[in-house]
Amino acid sequence: MASKRRLVVKHSDDETEENISRNDRDIMIEGTWKEWFQLVFLKYCYAIGVLFLACLAPLEIVRQLDDELGLGAAFLAVLIIVPLGLFGYLKVWGDNGIWGSGSSDDF
């Protein structure tokens, strides 16, 4: 299998390795499979799942309940699902999360 090459240019500034944050593309190129799976793939699957739930739950609520009550409950469901999804994302992939940039796990 061909190995991937990447040109790394260091600036004249005194930047240490801890100050440089890695984005999803860097992890895809340089990281291990476990690191990519936990930090990139599961993050996108989580986001798609929360967005799916935020779309499907209000539509089902509107379908099941009466007009005015259904619209109010659907709006309330969106107001609950989106902040809970964001809170869960920050707990797992945020700066101080389990797999976040501030965690000390080495892969």
TIRO-2110 file (N, C-alpha, C; in Angstrom, 1 decimal):
// TIRO-2110
0.8, -1.2, 0.0, N, 1, A
0.0, 0.0, 0.0, CA, 1, A
0.9, 1.2, 0.0, C, 1, A
0.5, 2.2, -0.7, N, 2, A
1.3, 3.4, -0.8, CA, 2, A
1.2, 4.2, 0.4, C, 2, A
2.3, 4.8, 0.9, N, 3, A
2.2, 5.6, 2.1, CA, 3, A
1.9, 7.1, 1.7, C, 3, A
1.2, 7.8, 2.6, N, 4, A
0.8, 9.1, 2.3, CA, 4, A
2.0, 10.1, 2.7, C, 4, A
2.2, 11.1, 1.9, N, 5, A
3.2, 12.0, 2.2, CA, 5, A
2.6, 13.4, 2.5, C, 5, A
3.2, 14.1, 3.4, N, 6, A
2.6, 15.4, 3.8, CA, 6, A
3.8, 16.3, 4.1, C, 6, A
3.8, 17.4, 3.5, N, 7, A
4.8, 18.4, 3.7, CA, 7, A
4.4, 19.3, 4.9, C, 7, A
5.2, 19.4, 5.9, N, 8, A
5.0, 20.2, 7.1, CA, 8, A
6.0, 21.3, 7.1, C, 8, A
5.4, 22.5, 7.1, N, 9, A
6.3, 23.7, 7.1, CA, 9, A
6.1, 24.4, 8.5, C, 9, A
7.2, 24.6, 9.2, N, 10, A
7.2, 25.2, 10.5, CA, 10, A
7.5, 26.7, 10.3, C, 10, A
6.7, 27.5, 10.9, N, 11, A
6.9, 29.0, 10.9, CA, 11, A
8.0, 29.4, 11.8, C, 11, A
8.4, 30.6, 11.7, N, 12, A
9.5, 31.1, 12.5, CA, 12, A
9.0, 31.3, 14.0, C, 12, A
7.7, 31.4, 14.2, N, 13, A
7.2, 31.6, 15.5, CA, 13, A
7.5, 30.4, 16.4, C, 13, A
7.6, 30.6, 17.7, N, 14, A
7.9, 29.5, 18.6, CA, 14, A
6.5, 28.8, 18.9, C, 14, A
6.1, 27.9, 18.1, N, 15, A
4.9, 27.2, 18.3, CA, 15, A
5.3, 25.8, 18.7, C, 15, A
4.8, 25.4, 19.8, N, 16, A
5.0, 24.0, 20.3, CA, 16, A
3.9, 23.1, 19.7, C, 16, A
4.1, 21.8, 19.8, N, 17, A
3.2, 20.8, 19.3, CA, 17, A
1.9, 20.9, 20.1, C, 17, A
1.9, 21.3, 21.4, N, 18, A
0.7, 21.3, 22.2, CA, 18, A
-0.2, 22.5, 21.7, C, 18, A
0.3, 23.6, 21.2, N, 19, A
-0.5, 24.7, 20.7, CA, 19, A
-1.1, 24.5, 19.4, C, 19, A
-0.7, 23.6, 18.6, N, 20, A
-1.2, 23.3, 17.3, CA, 20, A
-2.4, 22.3, 17.4, C, 20, A
-3.6, 22.7, 17.1, N, 21, A
-4.7, 21.8, 17.2, CA, 21, A
-4.8, 21.0, 15.9, C, 21, A
-5.3, 19.8, 16.0, N, 22, A
-5.4, 19.0, 14.8, CA, 22, A
-6.9, 19.0, 14.4, C, 22, A
-7.1, 19.2, 13.1, N, 23, A
-8.5, 19.1, 12.6, CA, 23, A
-8.8, 17.7, 12.1, C, 23, A
-10.0, 17.5, 11.6, N, 24, A
-10.4, 16.2, 11.1, CA, 24, A
-9.6, 15.7, 9.9, C, 24, A
-9.2, 16.6, 9.1, N, 25, A
-8.3, 16.2, 7.9, CA, 25, A
-7.0, 15.7, 8.4, C, 25, A
-6.4, 16.4, 9.4, N, 26, A
-5.1, 15.9, 9.9, CA, 26, A
-5.2, 14.6, 10.6, C, 26, A
-6.3, 14.3, 11.3, N, 27, A
-6.5, 13.0, 11.9, CA, 27, A
-6.7, 11.9, 10.8, C, 27, A
-7.4, 12.3, 9.8, N, 28, A
-7.6, 11.3, 8.7, CA, 28, A
-6.3, 10.9, 8.0, C, 28, A
-5.4, 11.9, 7.9, N, 29, A
-4.1, 11.6, 7.2, CA, 29, A
-3.1, 11.0, 8.1, C, 29, A
-2.9, 11.5, 9.3, N, 30, A
-1.8, 11.1, 10.2, CA, 30, A
-2.3, 10.1, 11.3, C, 30, A
-3.5, 10.1, 11.6, N, 31, A
-4.0, 9.4, 12.8, CA, 31, A
-4.2, 7.9, 12.6, C, 31, A
-4.4, 7.2, 13.7, N, 32, A
-4.7, 5.7, 13.6, CA, 32, A
-6.2, 5.5, 13.3, C, 32, A
-6.5, 4.3, 13.0, N, 33, A
-7.9, 3.9, 12.7, CA, 33, A
-8.8, 4.2, 14.0, C, 33, A
-8.3, 3.8, 15.2, N, 34, A
-9.1, 4.1, 16.4, CA, 34, A
-9.3, 5.5, 16.6, C, 34, A
-8.3, 6.3, 16.4, N, 35, A
-8.4, 7.8, 16.6, CA, 35, A
-9.4, 8.4, 15.6, C, 35, A
-9.3, 8.0, 14.3, N, 36, A
-10.2, 8.5, 13.3, CA, 36, A
-11.6, 8.1, 13.6, C, 36, A
-11.8, 6.8, 14.0, N, 37, A
-13.2, 6.3, 14.3, CA, 37, A
-13.8, 7.1, 15.5, C, 37, A
-13.0, 7.3, 16.5, N, 38, A
-13.6, 8.0, 17.7, CA, 38, A
-13.7, 9.5, 17.5, C, 38, A
-12.8, 10.1, 16.9, N, 39, A
-12.8, 11.6, 16.8, CA, 39, A
-13.4, 12.1, 15.6, C, 39, A
-13.6, 11.4, 14.5, N, 40, A
-14.1, 11.9, 13.3, CA, 40, A
-15.4, 11.2, 13.0, C, 40, A
-15.4, 9.9, 12.8, N, 41, A
-16.6, 9.1, 12.3, CA, 41, A
-17.7, 9.2, 13.3, C, 41, A
-17.5, 8.9, 14.5, N, 42, A
-18.6, 8.9, 15.5, CA, 42, A
-19.1, 10.3, 15.7, C, 42, A
-18.3, 11.3, 15.6, N, 43, A
-18.7, 12.7, 15.7, CA, 43, A
-19.8, 13.0, 14.6, C, 43, A
-19.5, 12.6, 13.4, N, 44, A
-20.4, 12.9, 12.3, CA, 44, A
-21.7, 12.0, 12.4, C, 44, A
-21.5, 10.8, 12.8, N, 45, A
-22.7, 10.0, 13.1, CA, 45, A
-23.6, 10.5, 14.2, C, 45, A
-23.0, 11.0, 15.2, N, 46, A
-23.8, 11.7, 16.3, CA, 46, A
-24.5, 12.9, 15.8, C, 46, A
-23.9, 13.7, 15.0, N, 47, A
-24.5, 14.9, 14.5, CA, 47, A
-25.7, 14.6, 13.6, C, 47, A
-25.5, 13.6, 12.7, N, 48, A
-26.6, 13.1, 11.8, CA, 48, A
-27.7, 12.6, 12.7, C, 48, A
-27.4, 11.8, 13.7, N, 49, A
-28.5, 11.2, 14.5, CA, 49, A
-29.3, 12.3, 15.3, C, 49, A
-28.6, 13.3, 15.8, N, 50, A
-29.3, 14.4, 16.5, CA, 50, A
-30.2, 15.2, 15.5, C, 50, A
-29.7, 15.5, 14.3, N, 51, A
-30.5, 16.2, 13.4, CA, 51, A
-31.6, 15.4, 12.9, C, 51, A
-31.5, 14.1, 12.7, N, 52, A
-32.6, 13.2, 12.3, CA, 52, A
-33.6, 13.2, 13.4, C, 52, A
-33.2, 13.1, 14.7, N, 53, A
-34.2, 13.1, 15.8, CA, 53, A
-34.9, 14.5, 15.9, C, 53, A
-34.2, 15.5, 15.6, N, 54, A
-34.8, 16.9, 15.7, CA, 54, A
-35.8, 17.1, 14.6, C, 54, A
-35.6, 16.4, 13.5, N, 55, A
-36.6, 16.5, 12.4, CA, 55, A
-37.7, 15.5, 12.5, C, 55, A
-37.4, 14.3, 12.9, N, 56, A
-38.5, 13.2, 12.9, CA, 56, A
-39.4, 13.4, 14.1, C, 56, A
-38.9, 13.7, 15.3, N, 57, A
-39.8, 13.8, 16.5, CA, 57, A
-40.9, 14.8, 16.3, C, 57, A
-40.5, 16.1, 15.9, N, 58, A
-41.6, 17.1, 15.8, CA, 58, A
-42.6, 16.7, 14.7, C, 58, A
-42.2, 16.1, 13.6, N, 59, A
-43.1, 15.6, 12.6, CA, 59, A
-44.1, 14.6, 13.1, C, 59, A
-43.6, 13.6, 13.9, N, 60, A
-44.4, 12.6, 14.5, CA, 60, A
-45.4, 13.2, 15.5, C, 60, A
-44.9, 14.2, 16.3, N, 61, A
-45.8, 14.8, 17.2, CA, 61, A
-46.9, 15.5, 16.6, C, 61, A
-46.6, 16.2, 15.5, N, 62, A
-47.7, 16.9, 14.8, CA, 62, A
-48.7, 15.9, 14.1, C, 62, A
-48.2, 14.8, 13.7, N, 63, A
-49.0, 13.8, 13.1, CA, 63, A
-49.9, 13.1, 14.1, C, 63, A
-49.5, 12.9, 15.3, N, 64, A
-50.2, 12.2, 16.3, CA, 64, A
-51.2, 13.1, 17.1, C, 64, A
-50.9, 14.4, 17.3, N, 65, A
-51.7, 15.3, 18.2, CA, 65, A
-52.5, 16.2, 17.3, C, 65, A
-53.4, 16.9, 17.9, N, 66, A
-54.3, 17.9, 17.2, CA, 66, A
-53.4, 19.0, 16.7, C, 66, A
-54.1, 19.9, 16.0, N, 67, A
-53.4, 21.0, 15.3, CA, 67, A
-52.6, 21.9, 16.2, C, 67, A
-53.3, 22.6, 17.1, N, 68, A
-52.6, 23.6, 17.9, CA, 68, A
-51.7, 22.9, 19.0, C, 68, A
-52.2, 21.9, 19.6, N, 69, A
-51.4, 21.2, 20.6, CA, 69, A
-50.2, 20.5, 20.0, C, 69, A
-50.4, 20.0, 18.8, N, 70, A
-49.3, 19.3, 18.1, CA, 70, A
-48.2, 20.3, 17.7, C, 70, A
-48.6, 21.5, 17.2, N, 71, A
-47.5, 22.5, 16.8, CA, 71, A
-46.8, 23.0, 18.0, C, 71, A
-47.5, 23.2, 19.1, N, 72, A
-46.8, 23.6, 20.4, CA, 72, A
-45.8, 22.6, 20.9, C, 72, A
-46.3, 21.3, 20.9, N, 73, A
-45.5, 20.2, 21.4, CA, 73, A
-44.3, 20.0, 20.5, C, 73, A
-44.5, 20.1, 19.2, N, 74, A
-43.4, 20.0, 18.2, CA, 74, A
-42.3, 21.0, 18.4, C, 74, A
-42.7, 22.3, 18.6, N, 75, A
-41.8, 23.3, 18.9, CA, 75, A
-41.1, 23.1, 20.2, C, 75, A
-41.8, 22.7, 21.2, N, 76, A
-41.1, 22.4, 22.5, CA, 76, A
-40.1, 21.2, 22.3, C, 76, A
-40.5, 20.2, 21.5, N, 77, A
-39.5, 19.1, 21.3, CA, 77, A
-38.2, 19.5, 20.7, C, 77, A
-38.3, 20.5, 19.7, N, 78, A
-37.1, 21.0, 19.1, CA, 78, A
-36.3, 21.8, 20.1, C, 78, A
-37.0, 22.6, 20.9, N, 79, A
-36.3, 23.3, 21.9, CA, 79, A
-35.6, 22.4, 23.0, C, 79, A
-36.0, 21.2, 23.1, N, 80, A
-35.4, 20.3, 24.1, CA, 80, A
-34.3, 19.5, 23.4, C, 80, A
-34.6, 19.0, 22.2, N, 81, A
-33.7, 18.1, 21.5, CA, 81, A
-32.4, 18.7, 21.1, C, 81, A
-32.4, 19.9, 20.5, N, 82, A
-31.2, 20.6, 20.0, CA, 82, A
-30.3, 21.0, 21.2, C, 82, A
-30.7, 21.6, 22.3, N, 83, A
-29.7, 21.9, 23.3, CA, 83, A
-29.2, 20.6, 24.0, C, 83, A
-30.0, 19.6, 24.1, N, 84, A
-29.5, 18.3, 24.7, CA, 84, A
-28.5, 17.7, 23.8, C, 84, A
-28.7, 17.8, 22.5, N, 85, A
-27.7, 17.3, 21.5, CA, 85, A
-26.4, 18.0, 21.6, C, 85, A
-26.5, 19.3, 21.7, N, 86, A
-25.3, 20.2, 21.8, CA, 86, A
-24.6, 19.9, 23.1, C, 86, A
-25.3, 19.7, 24.2, N, 87, A
-24.7, 19.4, 25.5, CA, 87, A
-23.9, 18.1, 25.4, C, 87, A
-24.6, 17.1, 24.8, N, 88, A
-23.9, 15.8, 24.7, CA, 88, A
-22.7, 15.9, 23.8, C, 88, A
-22.8, 16.6, 22.7, N, 89, A
-21.6, 16.8, 21.8, CA, 89, A
-20.4, 17.4, 22.6, C, 89, A
-20.7, 18.5, 23.4, N, 90, A
-19.6, 19.1, 24.1, CA, 90, A
-19.1, 18.3, 25.2, C, 90, A
-19.9, 17.4, 25.8, N, 91, A
-19.4, 16.5, 26.9, CA, 91, A
-18.5, 15.4, 26.3, C, 91, A
-18.7, 15.0, 25.1, N, 92, A
-17.9, 14.0, 24.5, CA, 92, A
-16.7, 14.6, 23.6, C, 92, A
-17.0, 15.5, 22.8, N, 93, A
-16.0, 16.0, 21.8, CA, 93, A
-15.6, 17.5, 22.1, C, 93, A
-16.0, 18.1, 23.2, N, 94, A
-15.7, 19.5, 23.5, CA, 94, A
-14.2, 19.6, 24.0, C, 94, A
-13.9, 20.8, 24.4, N, 95, A
-12.5, 21.0, 24.9, CA, 95, A
-12.1, 20.1, 26.1, C, 95, A
-13.0, 19.9, 27.0, N, 96, A
-12.7, 19.1, 28.2, CA, 96, A
-13.5, 17.8, 28.2, C, 96, A
-13.9, 17.4, 27.0, N, 97, A
-14.7, 16.2, 26.9, CA, 97, A
-13.9, 14.9, 26.9, C, 97, A
-14.6, 13.8, 26.8, N, 98, A
-13.9, 12.5, 26.8, CA, 98, A
-12.9, 12.4, 25.7, C, 98, A
-13.3, 12.7, 24.5, N, 99, A
-12.4, 12.6, 23.3, CA, 99, A
-12.1, 14.0, 22.8, C, 99, A
-12.2, 15.0, 23.6, N, 100, A
-12.0, 16.4, 23.1, CA, 100, A
-10.5, 16.7, 23.0, C, 100, A
-10.3, 17.9, 22.5, N, 101, A
-8.9, 18.4, 22.3, CA, 101, A
-8.1, 18.6, 23.6, C, 101, A
-8.8, 18.8, 24.7, N, 102, A
-8.2, 19.0, 26.0, CA, 102, A
-7.9, 17.7, 26.7, C, 102, A
-8.4, 16.5, 26.2, N, 103, A
-8.2, 15.3, 26.9, CA, 103, A
-6.8, 14.8, 26.8, C, 103, A
-6.3, 14.0, 27.8, N, 104, A
-5.0, 13.5, 27.8, CA, 104, A
-4.8, 12.1, 27.2, C, 104, A
-5.8, 11.6, 26.6, N, 105, A
-5.8, 10.3, 26.0, CA, 105, A
-4.8, 10.2, 24.8, C, 105, A
-3.9, 9.3, 24.9, N, 106, A
-3.0, 9.1, 23.7, CA, 106, A
-3.5, 7.9, 23.0, C, 106, A
-3.6, 8.0, 21.7, N, 107, A
-4.0, 6.9, 20.9, CA, 107, A
-2.9, 6.1, 20.4, C, 107, A
END
